[in-house]
Amino acid sequence: MKQLKVYAIDGIVPVVDPTAYVHPSAVLIGDVIVGPDCYVGPCACLRGDFGRLILERGSNLQDTCVMHGFPGTDTVVEEDGHIGHGAVLHGCRVGRNALVGMNAVIMDNAVIGESSIVAAAAFVKAGVEIPPRMLVAGMPAKAIRPLSDEEIRWKSSGTATYQDLTRRSLATMEETVPLTAVEAGRKRIHMPDVVPLVELRRREG
């Protein structure tokens, strides 16, 4: 695997569990702790140059996400937390099995409760505490309604897919050069069980 972009600052070195996958284009600085079975996507930035950043077991931080926090704080994604493309986490805590949608922003001292879902592009203000199992949306974000068991199962299934991606990436991801033409019979990545929630609802009538 290509060398990771990992930097010490003030003598503090990031920690990455051997079972985690961190894409080589991600940047880890200082007081960063990436736990077992975690996935850190391309171009994610974990800037532990002020506060501590923690990804707990089985969580994922997808491409172009940013984690940062003030001195003396912990920014935490708890076990099985799921952080969608482009989200920003600053000095906050994302609870166990919670999901933060694409391009959402979670501000300082905010707490996202266990198994809650923050909608894409939501803005969670500093100090807001979201109860468990809630759908959160808006700018500023508010708890809209409780989540159904079906929605939480869908979320957990999506996170399991990223945990599988961690294993796939460790086993098969490699730097290469592009082909110059599409080969005959080009195969697709086959993942029939991974579908958007809207499609799952349509199928179930």
C-alpha positions as CSV (number, residue, x, y, z in Angstrom):
1,M,0.0,0.0,0.0
2,K,1.2,3.5,-0.7
3,Q,2.6,5.4,2.3
4,L,-0.1,7.1,4.4
5,K,-0.1,10.9,4.9
6,V,0.5,10.8,8.7
7,Y,2.1,13.7,10.6
8,A,3.3,14.1,14.2
9,I,2.9,17.5,15.9
10,D,4.3,18.5,19.3
11,G,5.6,14.9,19.5
12,I,2.1,13.4,19.2
13,V,1.7,10.7,16.6
14,P,-1.6,9.5,15.1
15,V,-2.6,5.9,15.9
16,V,-4.2,3.6,13.3
17,D,-5.3,0.1,14.3
18,P,-3.9,-2.5,11.9
19,T,-7.5,-3.7,11.0
20,A,-8.5,-0.2,9.9
21,Y,-8.2,1.1,6.4
22,V,-7.0,4.7,5.8
23,H,-6.9,5.8,2.1
24,P,-3.4,7.1,1.2
25,S,-4.8,10.5,0.2
26,A,-6.3,11.1,3.6
27,V,-4.4,13.3,6.0
28,L,-3.9,12.5,9.7
29,I,-2.2,15.0,12.0
30,G,-1.3,14.7,15.6
31,D,-3.8,13.5,18.2
32,V,-5.8,11.1,16.0
33,I,-6.9,7.6,17.1
34,V,-8.4,5.4,14.4
35,G,-9.8,2.2,16.0
36,P,-10.3,-1.4,14.8
37,D,-12.3,-2.1,11.6
38,C,-12.6,1.6,10.7
39,Y,-12.7,3.1,7.2
40,V,-11.2,6.5,6.4
41,G,-12.0,7.6,2.8
42,P,-10.0,9.5,0.1
43,C,-9.1,13.1,0.9
44,A,-10.5,13.0,4.5
45,C,-8.7,15.3,6.9
46,L,-8.3,14.5,10.6
47,R,-6.5,17.5,12.1
48,G,-5.6,16.6,15.6
49,D,-3.4,19.7,16.0
50,F,-5.7,21.2,18.7
51,G,-8.1,18.6,20.2
52,R,-8.2,14.8,20.1
53,L,-10.0,13.0,17.3
54,I,-11.3,9.5,17.9
55,L,-12.9,7.0,15.5
56,E,-14.2,4.0,17.6
57,R,-14.5,0.4,16.3
58,G,-16.3,-0.1,13.0
59,S,-17.0,3.6,12.3
60,N,-16.4,5.2,8.9
61,L,-15.3,8.7,7.9
62,Q,-15.9,9.0,4.1
63,D,-14.2,11.0,1.4
64,T,-13.5,14.7,1.9
65,C,-14.8,14.7,5.5
66,V,-13.1,17.0,8.0
67,M,-12.6,16.4,11.8
68,H,-11.2,19.1,14.0
69,G,-11.8,20.5,17.5
70,F,-10.7,23.1,20.1
71,P,-7.8,22.3,22.6
72,G,-8.9,20.1,25.4
73,T,-11.8,18.6,23.5
74,D,-12.5,15.2,22.1
75,T,-14.2,14.9,18.7
76,V,-15.6,11.4,18.7
77,V,-17.4,9.0,16.3
78,E,-18.6,6.2,18.5
79,E,-18.7,2.5,17.6
80,D,-20.5,1.9,14.2
81,G,-20.9,5.6,13.6
82,H,-21.3,6.5,9.9
83,I,-20.1,9.8,8.5
84,G,-21.2,10.6,4.9
85,H,-19.3,12.2,2.1
86,G,-18.1,15.8,2.8
87,A,-19.4,16.1,6.4
88,V,-17.6,18.3,8.9
89,L,-17.3,17.4,12.6
90,H,-16.0,20.0,15.0
91,G,-15.6,19.3,18.7
92,C,-18.7,17.1,18.8
93,R,-19.8,13.6,19.6
94,V,-21.6,11.2,17.2
95,G,-23.2,8.4,19.2
96,R,-23.1,4.7,18.7
97,N,-24.6,3.6,15.4
98,A,-25.6,7.1,14.4
99,L,-25.3,8.5,10.8
100,V,-24.3,11.9,9.7
101,G,-25.4,12.6,6.1
102,M,-23.5,14.0,3.2
103,N,-22.2,17.6,3.7
104,A,-23.8,18.0,7.1
105,V,-22.0,20.1,9.7
106,I,-21.9,19.2,13.5
107,M,-20.6,22.0,15.7
108,D,-18.8,22.2,19.0
109,N,-20.3,20.3,22.1
110,A,-23.2,19.0,20.0
111,V,-24.1,15.4,20.8
112,I,-25.9,13.1,18.2
113,G,-27.7,10.4,20.1
114,E,-27.3,6.7,19.5
115,S,-28.9,5.4,16.3
116,S,-30.0,8.9,15.2
117,I,-29.7,10.0,11.6
118,V,-28.7,13.6,10.6
119,A,-29.9,14.4,7.1
120,A,-27.7,15.5,4.3
121,A,-26.7,19.2,4.4
122,A,-28.1,19.7,7.9
123,F,-26.4,22.2,10.3
124,V,-26.3,21.1,13.9
125,K,-25.6,24.2,16.1
126,A,-23.0,24.2,18.9
127,G,-24.3,22.6,22.2
128,V,-27.3,20.9,20.7
129,E,-28.1,17.5,22.1
130,I,-30.1,15.1,19.9
131,P,-31.9,12.2,21.6
132,P,-31.4,8.6,20.5
133,R,-33.2,7.2,17.4
134,M,-34.3,10.6,15.9
135,L,-34.3,11.9,12.4
136,V,-32.6,15.3,12.4
137,A,-32.8,17.8,9.5
138,G,-32.7,21.5,8.7
139,M,-30.5,24.7,9.0
140,P,-30.4,24.9,11.9
141,A,-31.1,21.2,12.4
142,K,-33.9,20.0,14.6
143,A,-35.2,16.6,15.6
144,I,-38.0,15.9,13.2
145,R,-39.4,12.6,14.3
146,P,-38.4,9.2,15.8
147,L,-36.8,6.7,13.4
148,S,-38.6,3.4,12.5
149,D,-36.9,0.1,13.2
150,E,-36.7,-0.3,9.4
151,E,-34.7,2.9,9.0
152,I,-32.3,1.9,11.7
153,R,-31.9,-1.5,10.1
154,W,-31.1,0.2,6.8
155,K,-28.5,2.4,8.5
156,S,-26.9,-0.6,10.2
157,S,-26.8,-2.5,7.0
158,G,-25.1,0.5,5.2
159,T,-22.5,0.7,8.0
160,A,-21.8,-3.1,7.7
161,T,-21.2,-2.5,3.9
162,Y,-18.5,0.0,4.8
163,Q,-17.0,-2.4,7.3
164,D,-16.8,-4.9,4.4
165,L,-15.2,-2.1,2.3
166,T,-12.5,-1.8,5.0
167,R,-11.7,-5.5,4.5
168,R,-12.0,-5.3,0.7
169,S,-9.7,-2.2,0.6
170,L,-7.0,-3.9,2.8
171,A,-7.1,-7.0,0.6
172,T,-7.3,-5.6,-2.9
173,M,-6.9,-1.8,-3.1
174,E,-3.7,-0.9,-5.0
175,E,-2.3,2.0,-6.9
176,T,-2.3,1.4,-10.6
177,V,-2.4,3.1,-14.0
178,P,-5.6,3.6,-16.1
179,L,-6.4,1.5,-19.1
180,T,-6.5,3.4,-22.4
181,A,-9.8,1.8,-23.6
182,V,-12.8,0.0,-22.1
183,E,-12.2,-3.7,-22.3
184,A,-14.8,-6.1,-23.8
185,G,-17.2,-7.5,-21.3
186,R,-16.0,-5.1,-18.6
187,K,-17.2,-6.4,-15.2
188,R,-19.1,-4.4,-12.6
189,I,-18.8,-4.4,-8.9
190,H,-21.6,-6.7,-7.8
191,M,-23.4,-5.5,-4.6
192,P,-27.1,-6.4,-5.1
193,D,-28.0,-5.9,-1.4
194,V,-26.8,-2.2,-1.3
195,V,-29.7,0.0,-2.3
196,P,-31.0,3.5,-1.3
197,L,-33.7,3.7,1.4
198,V,-36.1,5.1,-1.1
199,E,-35.6,2.2,-3.5
200,L,-36.0,-0.3,-0.6
201,R,-39.3,1.3,0.3
202,R,-40.5,1.1,-3.3
203,R,-39.6,-2.6,-3.5
204,E,-41.5,-3.4,-0.3
205,G,-44.5,-1.5,-1.5
